[in-house]
């Protein structure tokens, strides 16, 4: 048997580099889905693109952490099997 060489480890990236890369990919995905007429998917990708830009520019924190409001009145367990 021949052993495969180990994959070289990727160099570590900063959070800013990862977000910039993610934003770039979202921009490319947006172009693809808009060309296909997938309006809702395009909208959701656009929102993620804007969010990444806001985080990179410092307009929005990376995470909301414990700042979320609780989901009042929402059941904590599934009500039952969903029929399609």
C-alpha positions in Angstrom: 0.0 0.0 0.0 1.1 3.5 -0.7 0.5 6.2 1.8 -0.9 9.5 0.7 1.1 12.6 1.6 -0.5 14.7 4.2 -2.3 17.8 3.0 -0.4 20.9 3.8 -2.1 23.0 6.5 -3.6 26.2 5.3 -2.1 29.3 6.7 -4.3 30.9 9.4 -6.4 33.8 8.3 -7.8 36.7 10.2 -11.5 37.1 10.8 -11.3 40.2 8.5 -9.8 38.1 5.7 -12.4 35.4 6.1 -15.2 37.9 6.0 -13.8 39.7 3.0 -13.5 36.4 1.2 -17.0 35.4 2.2 -18.4 38.8 0.9 -16.6 38.3 -2.4 -18.1 34.8 -2.8 -21.5 36.1 -1.9 -21.1 38.8 -4.6 -20.4 36.1 -7.2 -23.3 33.9 -6.0 -25.6 36.9 -6.2 -24.7 37.4 -9.9 -25.3 33.7 -10.7 -28.7 33.5 -8.9 -29.9 36.8 -10.3 -29.1 35.6 -13.8 -31.3 32.5 -13.1 -34.1 34.6 -11.9 -34.1 33.1 -8.4 -35.4 36.3 -6.7 -35.8 35.1 -3.2 -32.4 33.4 -3.1 -30.9 36.5 -4.6 -32.5 38.7 -2.0 -31.1 36.5 0.9 -27.6 36.4 -0.6 -27.8 40.2 -1.1 -28.7 40.6 2.6 -25.7 38.4 3.6 -23.5 40.5 1.3 -24.6 43.7 2.9 -24.2 42.2 6.4 -20.7 41.2 5.7 -19.9 44.6 4.3 -21.4 46.3 7.4 -19.2 44.1 9.7 -16.1 44.8 7.7 -16.7 48.5 7.8 -17.4 48.5 11.5 -21.1 49.5 11.2 -22.2 46.2 12.8 -20.6 43.9 15.4 -19.4 40.5 14.3 -21.9 38.8 16.6 -25.0 39.9 18.6 -24.0 37.5 21.4 -26.6 37.7 24.2 -28.3 40.8 22.8 -31.2 38.8 21.3 -34.7 39.0 22.6 -36.3 35.7 23.6 -38.8 34.1 21.3 -42.0 34.8 23.3 -44.8 32.4 22.8 -42.9 30.0 20.6 -43.2 26.3 21.4 -40.0 24.7 22.6 -40.6 21.4 20.9 -42.1 20.5 17.5 -45.8 20.3 17.5 -45.9 17.2 15.3 -44.9 15.9 11.9 -45.4 18.4 9.1 -47.3 17.1 6.1 -46.4 18.4 2.7 
